[in-house]
Amino acid sequence: MFYFQLVIMAGTVLLAYYFEYTDTFPVHIQGFFCYDKSFSKPYPGPDDTSKIPPMLIYSLVTAIPTLTPS
């Protein structure tokens, strides 16, 4: 039974090698191009538009579960 499992394992490795390093299934590379200036960087993320400083949120999220008795 062990030899049968080795044959299956070797076949799986050979198939993975064959599919990885040959062009059996060609890859289609497609790009997305948008020239709209409203989508270009720098994008103000949630940290820049937030009314609460991110450091306060991070410290509360860390401290509350730590201080809460279980």
C-alpha positions, 0 to 999 in steps of 0.5 A: 500500500505504501508503494501505491501511495508513493506512486500517487505522490510522485504523479502529483508532483510531476503533474504540478511541475508540468503545469507550472513550467509549461504553457499548457494553460496560457495566462491572459494578462489584462490591465486596467487603465483609468486616467480620471484624476479623481481616482489618482493618488494621493488618496486621503484614506480614513486616517486623514479624514477621521475626527478621532486620531488613529492612535487613540483608536488603536490604544482603546482597541488594545486596552479595553479587552486587556482591562476587561475581566473575564 
